[in-house]
Amino acid sequence: MSKARTSTSKSIAAHAVLLAYTAIALFPVVLTIINSFKSRNAIFRNPMQPPTPSTFDLIGYQTVLGQGDFVHYMQNSMIVTVVAIALVLLFGAMAAFALSEYRFRGNTMMGLYMALGIMIPIRLGTIGILQGMVATGLVNTLTALILVYTAQGLPLAIFILSEFMKTVSDDLKNAGRIDGLSEYRIFFRLVLPLIRPAMATVAVFTMIPIWNDLWFPLILAPGESTKTITLGAQIFIGQFVTNWNAVLAALSLAIAPVLVLYMIFSRQLIRGITAGAVK
C-alpha cells in the first residue's frame, strides 16, 4: 500500500512539474498571439494587456496574407517537418533496435559514434553540406532540407530510443521468433507499439528545431518556391524599420501547426517523460 501511494505521489508531482513548465513555455506564445491582434501603439504601450475594442486591429494579418505567399510557405514547412520526423523515427528506431538487440564487436563504439551528433552541431558542416547539395543539384529544393534535418535528428533519436528498446521483454521477441515472425515483423508489430511514448518524445524534440530553423532554409533553400514560414517572416524585418504587426501575425500563424502537432503527440509525450517517475 505504501509503495502504491509513493508511486502515485511521484506521478502527481511529475505531472505538476510538467504542467508548470508547460505554463512557463506557453507564456511567450500567448503574449505573441494577443499582441498580434493589437494596433502598433497598443503593442508598445501595453504589451501585457489583451486586445480591447479600442486596440483591436487586424492590420498585421491583412499585411501577411496580402504580401507574400504565406500559405505556400507554411505548406513547405509542413512538408519538410512531417517528412523529416517520419524519417528520423523510422531510421532512428531501426538503428536503435539493431544496437540494443544484436551483440557484435564494436557495438558500444558504434552507438557512441552515432550519438556524436548530439555533441557536435551540424551547423559546423554548413560549407560542406552546401557544397554537397550544389554538386547533387539539390539547392533550392525541399529534399535538401529534409536530408539535413533527418541527419540532424538521428543522433538524439538513436540515443533515446535505444534505451527504451532495452526495456522491451526478450521473451516477447523470442516468442515471435518461435512463431515464425521475421525480424522486420518483430520490429514493426511487437517492438514499435511498445515504445510509442519514446517515439512521441523524440518527435516533439525533433519537430521544434526543424520548424523554427532559419539557418538552413536561408543557406540551402532561399528561393521563393521553397521558402519556409520562418524564412518568409523575415520579409517584414528590415535594417531600419520592422513591421511588428506583421511579424507577430506571421509568428502566430506559424505557431498554430506546431501546437496541433504537439497536441497529437502530447499524451504519449507525457507518458514517456513520466515513465521513470512511477516505478
Long-range contacts (C-beta under 8 A, 24 or more apart in sequence): 7-278, 7-279, 10-277, 10-278, 11-274, 11-277, 11-278, 13-277, 14-273, 14-274, 14-277, 14-278, 15-270, 15-274, 18-270, 18-273, 18-274, 29-255, 29-259, 32-248, 32-251, 32-252, 32-255, 33-252, 33-255, 35-248, 36-60, 36-61, 36-245, 36-248, 36-249, 36-251, 36-252, 39-245, 40-244, 40-245, 43-244, 43-245, 43-248, 57-245, 59-245, 60-243, 60-244, 60-245, 60-246, 60-247, 60-248, 60-249, 60-250, 61-249, 61-253, 63-236, 63-243, 63-245, 63-246, 63-249, 64-236, 64-246, 64-249, 64-250, 64-253, 67-235, 67-246, 68-232, 68-235, 69-224, 69-232, 70-229, 70-232, 70-250, 70-253, 72-225, 72-227, 73-227, 73-228, 73-229, 73-231, 73-232, 74-229, 74-253, 74-254, 74-257, 76-142, 76-226, 76-227, 76-228, 76-229, 77-211, 77-228, 77-229, 77-230, 77-254, 77-257, 78-257, 79-142, 80-142, 80-145, 80-146, 80-149, 80-210, 80-228, 81-149, 81-207, 81-210, 81-211, 81-261, 83-146, 84-145, 84-146, 84-149, 84-150, 84-153, 84-206, 84-210, 85-153, 85-203, 85-206, 85-207, 85-210, 87-146, 87-150, 88-149, 88-150, 88-153, 88-154, 88-157, 88-202, 88-203, 88-206, 89-157, 89-199, 89-202, 89-203, 91-150, 91-154, 91-157, 92-153, 92-154, 92-157, 92-158, 92-161, 92-202, 93-157, 93-161, 93-187, 93-192, 93-195, 93-199, 94-187, 95-154, 95-158, 95-162, 96-157, 96-158, 96-161, 96-162, 96-164, 96-165, 97-161, 97-165, 97-187, 97-191, 99-158, 99-162, 99-165, 100-162, 100-165, 100-166, 101-165, 101-173, 111-158, 111-162, 114-154, 114-155, 114-158, 114-159, 115-155, 115-158, 115-159, 116-155, 117-151, 117-152, 117-154, 117-155, 117-156, 118-155, 118-156, 118-159, 122-148, 122-151, 122-152, 123-215, 126-215, 126-216, 126-219, 129-220, 130-219, 130-220, 133-220, 138-220, 139-220, 139-221, 140-220, 140-221, 140-222, 140-223, 140-225, 140-226, 141-221, 141-226, 142-221, 142-226, 144-220, 144-221, 145-216, 145-217, 145-220, 145-221, 145-226, 145-228, 148-216, 148-220, 149-206, 149-210, 149-213, 149-216, 152-209, 152-210, 153-202, 153-206, 153-209, 153-210, 156-202, 156-205, 156-206, 157-202, 157-206, 160-198, 160-201, 160-202, 161-195, 161-198, 161-199, 161-202, 164-195, 164-198, 165-191, 165-195, 168-194, 168-195, 196-268, 197-268, 197-269, 197-271, 197-272, 197-275, 198-272, 199-268, 200-265, 200-266, 200-267, 200-268, 200-269, 200-271, 200-272, 201-268, 201-269, 201-272, 201-273, 203-261, 203-265, 204-262, 204-265, 204-269, 207-258, 207-261, 207-262, 207-265, 208-258, 211-254, 211-257, 211-258, 229-253, 229-254, 230-254
